[in-house]
Structure formats: C-alpha cells, structure tokens
Amino acid sequence: MNNAKEYSLPPHGLNKKEKASADAILLKARLESLSRMGDEEKIYANLISLKFKLVDYIQLGMYSEKFSFSEFLKRYVTILNISRRQLASDLSVHETRFSRLINNKENPGVGILYRIEEHSNNMISASMLWKIVNMKLSVEIENNIKERRKQSKLVKNKLKLKTA
C-alpha cells in the first residue's frame, strides 16, 4: 500500500473510495484527450519531453550511457516514427555513417548537430547536443590510459617544474 503524500497536489479531502473514483475519471479524461491528439501534436509533445530530459541531464553534469548521443538519436527516430534510413536521408548522412552514430561507434561532428537542429525545427539545439557529446568525450579522455601512454611517448623535452 502506498501511503506517500501527493506533494504536487493540494489536499483533496477525499476518502480512499472517492479518491479511487476521481482517479479513474481523471485517467479516462486523460486517455480521451490523448486519443484526440493528432500525430503532429504527439510528436511535438514527445520532443518537448525529450528536450526537458536532455536539459535535466546536462544540468546534472554526470555522463550516462542512457543519455548518450546515440541513445538520443534512437529516441528521435522513434518519436518521429520514421526509419533510420529515412532520417539518414533527411540529414544527408550516408547510411553506414548514420549506423555508426546510432550504434555509438562514432561521435558526430558539429555539422550533423546543426542538421538535427534544423530537422527538429530548432526544438533540439545543436549546442545542447554538443554538450551531450562532450560529456562522453570527456569521460573517454579521462579513462583512455592506453592512448595517453602512447601519446606521452611522442613528447620530447617535457617541462621539469618543481611543484610545491
């Protein structure tokens, strides 16, 4: 049994039976409202929801695979209800490259982010997507010890400073 208070709602003063009845009526009204929504309205609502999730994620500042660029791209395709092939075509990206992007095998360049911004009618900004890409890159840079060692061997005349 869930005894948690509903903090987002003012006290309703209903007993359990009355509340259950009111909840059922509200659910029915909500479902009817959703059924009257057109495809464009559903896409708009889902894109706004995705945008707010991305904003929250960026503000959190901690990288998560769940919010990687590739996951965003998968959600974007799902929301639009189009094929990956169609979105690749819409963005003028070769299908092979698009596959690498959506499967997290390649990071996007700024150009692709501008295209997504344009494709989404500026709803999803390129700068927001760039922040998401950079969060992943930052983690990759921090954790890539092998590449760091490889590059370190190529450096000559390292500074020899005494630190306190």
C-alpha positions as CSV (number, residue, x, y, z in Angstrom):
1,M,0.0,0.0,0.0
2,N,1.4,3.4,-1.0
3,N,1.0,6.0,1.8
4,A,3.1,8.6,0.1
5,K,1.7,12.1,0.1
6,E,1.0,13.7,-3.2
7,Y,3.2,16.7,-2.9
8,S,2.4,18.2,-6.2
9,L,-1.3,18.4,-5.5
10,P,-3.2,20.3,-2.8
11,P,-5.0,18.2,-0.2
12,H,-8.2,16.8,-1.7
13,G,-10.0,15.7,1.4
14,L,-11.4,12.5,-0.3
15,N,-11.6,9.1,1.3
16,K,-9.9,6.2,-0.4
17,K,-13.0,5.2,-2.3
18,E,-13.8,8.7,-3.5
19,K,-10.1,9.2,-4.5
20,A,-10.1,6.0,-6.5
21,S,-13.2,7.1,-8.3
22,A,-11.8,10.5,-9.0
23,D,-8.5,9.0,-10.2
24,A,-10.5,6.7,-12.6
25,I,-12.4,9.7,-14.0
26,L,-9.2,11.7,-14.5
27,L,-7.5,8.8,-16.2
28,K,-10.4,8.3,-18.6
29,A,-10.4,12.1,-19.4
30,R,-6.6,12.0,-20.0
31,L,-6.9,9.0,-22.3
32,E,-9.7,10.6,-24.2
33,S,-7.6,13.8,-24.6
34,L,-4.6,11.8,-25.8
35,S,-6.8,9.9,-28.3
36,R,-7.9,13.2,-29.8
37,M,-4.3,14.4,-30.3
38,G,-3.1,14.4,-33.9
39,D,0.3,12.9,-35.0
40,E,2.0,16.3,-35.1
41,E,0.8,17.2,-31.6
42,K,2.1,13.8,-30.3
43,I,5.5,14.4,-31.9
44,Y,5.7,17.9,-30.5
45,A,4.8,16.7,-27.0
46,N,7.3,13.8,-27.2
47,L,10.1,16.1,-28.5
48,I,9.4,18.7,-25.7
49,S,9.6,15.8,-23.2
50,L,12.9,14.6,-24.7
51,K,14.3,18.1,-24.7
52,F,13.5,18.6,-21.0
53,K,15.1,15.2,-20.2
54,L,18.2,16.3,-22.0
55,V,18.3,19.7,-20.2
56,D,18.0,18.0,-16.9
57,Y,20.7,15.5,-17.8
58,I,23.1,18.3,-18.9
59,Q,22.4,20.2,-15.7
60,L,23.2,17.1,-13.7
61,G,26.6,17.0,-15.3
62,M,27.3,13.3,-14.9
63,Y,27.8,11.2,-18.0
64,S,25.4,8.2,-18.5
65,E,25.2,5.9,-21.5
66,K,21.4,6.2,-21.1
67,F,21.7,9.8,-22.4
68,S,24.4,9.4,-24.9
69,F,24.1,11.0,-28.4
70,S,23.4,7.6,-29.9
71,E,20.5,7.0,-27.4
72,F,19.2,10.4,-28.2
73,L,19.3,9.6,-31.9
74,K,17.4,6.3,-31.3
75,R,14.7,8.1,-29.3
76,Y,14.5,10.8,-32.0
77,V,13.8,8.2,-34.7
78,T,11.2,6.5,-32.5
79,I,9.4,9.8,-31.7
80,L,9.3,10.7,-35.4
81,N,8.1,7.2,-36.3
82,I,10.4,7.0,-39.3
83,S,13.0,4.6,-40.3
84,R,16.7,5.1,-39.6
85,R,17.3,5.1,-43.4
86,Q,14.8,7.9,-43.8
87,L,16.4,10.1,-41.1
88,A,19.8,9.4,-42.6
89,S,18.5,10.6,-45.9
90,D,16.8,13.6,-44.4
91,L,20.1,14.6,-42.7
92,S,22.1,13.9,-45.9
93,V,24.2,11.3,-44.0
94,H,25.4,8.1,-45.6
95,E,23.5,5.1,-44.1
96,T,26.8,3.5,-43.0
97,R,27.9,6.6,-41.1
98,F,24.4,7.0,-39.6
99,S,24.6,3.4,-38.4
100,R,27.9,4.1,-36.7
101,L,26.4,7.2,-35.0
102,I,23.3,5.5,-33.8
103,N,25.2,2.4,-32.6
104,N,27.7,4.5,-30.6
105,K,30.6,3.6,-32.8
106,E,31.3,7.2,-33.9
107,N,30.9,10.6,-32.4
108,P,29.1,13.2,-34.5
109,G,30.7,16.3,-35.9
110,V,29.2,19.7,-35.4
111,G,27.7,19.6,-38.9
112,I,25.4,16.7,-38.1
113,L,24.3,18.5,-34.9
114,Y,23.3,21.6,-37.0
115,R,21.4,19.3,-39.3
116,I,19.4,17.8,-36.4
117,E,18.7,21.2,-35.1
118,E,17.3,22.2,-38.5
119,H,15.5,18.9,-38.9
120,S,13.8,19.4,-35.5
121,N,12.7,22.9,-36.4
122,N,15.2,24.3,-33.8
123,M,13.5,22.4,-31.0
124,I,16.7,20.4,-30.2
125,S,19.6,22.8,-30.4
126,A,23.0,21.9,-31.8
127,S,24.7,23.4,-28.7
128,M,22.6,21.1,-26.4
129,L,23.6,18.1,-28.4
130,W,27.2,19.2,-28.4
131,K,27.2,19.3,-24.6
132,I,25.9,15.7,-24.6
133,V,28.7,14.6,-27.0
134,N,31.3,16.4,-24.9
135,M,30.2,14.7,-21.7
136,K,31.0,11.4,-23.4
137,L,34.3,12.6,-24.9
138,S,35.4,14.0,-21.5
139,V,34.9,10.5,-19.9
140,E,36.7,8.8,-22.8
141,I,39.6,11.2,-22.5
142,E,39.9,10.7,-18.7
143,N,39.7,6.9,-19.0
144,N,41.9,6.2,-22.1
145,I,45.1,5.4,-20.3
146,K,46.4,3.4,-23.3
147,E,46.2,6.4,-25.7
148,R,47.6,8.7,-23.1
149,R,50.7,6.5,-22.7
150,K,51.0,6.2,-26.4
151,Q,51.0,9.9,-26.9
152,S,53.2,10.5,-23.9
153,K,56.0,8.6,-25.6
154,L,55.9,11.0,-28.5
155,V,56.6,14.1,-26.3
156,K,60.1,15.4,-26.1
157,N,61.6,18.0,-23.7
158,K,58.8,17.8,-21.1
159,L,58.8,20.7,-18.7
160,K,60.5,19.9,-15.4
161,L,58.9,22.1,-12.9
162,K,59.2,21.8,-9.2
163,T,55.8,21.7,-7.6
164,A,55.0,22.6,-4.0
